[in-house]
Amino acid sequence: MKNIDAALQLVPPKSVFMILVAVMIVNTAVNVVPGVMPELLRNTIGIALSCFSQLVIAYLLYSGLKVESFHVNDLLSTLQDLCKIISEKYPEQKQVLYELERVRTSAQKVPRRRVTLLVTIYVVFGLTSLLLVLYSVWKLRGLLEQLITGISIEEIYLYLGIASLGGLLAIVSVVALFYALHVLNKDLLEVEKIEDSVALILRTSGIASTPERTYTVPKRSTALYIVLSLITLGIFILYWIYVVILRDLRNHLLEDRAIAQQITHLVLT
């Protein structure tokens, strides 16, 4: 927790989320309201906005996962330094040192997520599925317009297969998104638990006075959030992204500032 300010700077600004919301609203309006613009232009704008939305979500996911990974590594480094300081300045506090070593062992078990791989799966599969589905729909519409002259059944099956592949890739992309949001909350809860254990050890031993948290990260039900996301046709995902990345993560780091100040004071004195 020595680099809280550095971690806070990595948290994406709320303006990025507001841009995402605005783009999705415009995209919905363009596709829902008929006759606003020519079909070709409407489809082109819709594709561009959909791709842009996925890239923004990918950026938010990548930033959130990167911040959490950075924070976990920072926590491990802090615990290592803290154990060294306690052993040097308070050699009689063997029980405290034992408890801190136990907590450090728990912190080492926090999973190291493959951030780039997870976000890449979401982006590549999501964009590919979008393009495949749009391409197959466009080709199928062209075939249906040729009903009078006759159409090839094989071609219909081909483009239906392409559309199905696109749908499958879309499912994989959405699952990657759900999983990323799930592990963000899960890992942050684990980190907060470890930090609170350290604060309690220092406080009860009288070595340092650590304040109580005024904001605790809530345990969010992934199953419930998935159901709500499906019921609302993806709208609830926006709320899920906001609370996990922009609210929970930022507030957690702000709370850590007070604890970090006490640990820094302990190191310097």
JOBEL-V60357 format. One record per backbone hydrogen bond with DSSP energy under -1.0 kcal/mol. CO is the residue of the C=O (numbers start at 1). NH is the residue of the N-H. If there is no record, write none. Layout:
{{CO;NH} {CO;NH}}
This chain:
{{3;7} {4;8} {5;9} {13;16} {14;18} {15;19} {16;20} {17;21} {18;22} {19;23} {20;24} {21;25} {22;26} {23;27} {24;28} {25;29} {26;30} {27;31} {28;32} {29;33} {38;42} {39;43} {40;44} {41;45} {42;46} {43;47} {44;48} {45;49} {46;50} {47;51} {48;52} {49;53} {50;54} {51;55} {52;56} {53;57} {54;58} {55;59} {56;60} {57;61} {58;62} {59;63} {60;64} {61;65} {62;66} {63;67} {64;68} {65;69} {66;70} {67;71} {68;72} {69;73} {70;74} {71;75} {72;76} {73;77} {74;78} {75;79} {76;80} {77;81} {78;82} {79;83} {80;84} {81;85} {82;86} {83;87} {84;88} {85;89} {86;90} {90;93} {92;94} {93;97} {94;98} {95;99} {96;100} {97;101} {98;102} {99;103} {100;104} {101;105} {102;106} {103;107} {104;108} {106;109} {107;110} {113;115} {114;118} {115;119} {116;120} {117;121} {118;122} {119;123} {120;124} {121;125} {122;126} {123;127} {124;128} {125;129} {126;130} {127;131} {128;132} {129;133} {130;134} {131;135} {132;136} {133;137} {134;138} {135;139} {136;140} {137;141} {138;142} {139;143} {140;144} {141;145} {143;146} {144;147} {146;150} {152;156} {153;157} {154;158} {155;159} {156;160} {157;161} {158;162} {159;163} {160;164} {161;165} {162;166} {163;167} {164;168} {165;169} {166;170} {167;171} {168;172} {169;173} {170;174} {171;175} {172;176} {173;177} {174;178} {175;179} {176;180} {177;181} {178;182} {179;183} {180;184} {181;185} {182;186} {183;187} {184;188} {185;189} {186;190} {187;191} {188;192} {189;193} {190;194} {191;195} {192;196} {193;197} {194;198} {195;199} {196;200} {197;201} {198;202} {199;203} {200;204} {201;205} {202;208} {221;225} {222;226} {223;227} {224;228} {225;229} {226;230} {227;231} {228;232} {229;234} {230;233} {232;235} {235;238} {236;240} {237;241} {238;242} {239;243} {240;244} {241;245} {242;246} {242;247} {243;248} {247;251} {248;252} {249;253} {250;254} {251;255} {252;256} {256;260} {257;261} {258;262} {259;263} {260;264} {261;265} {262;266} {263;267} {264;268} {265;269}}
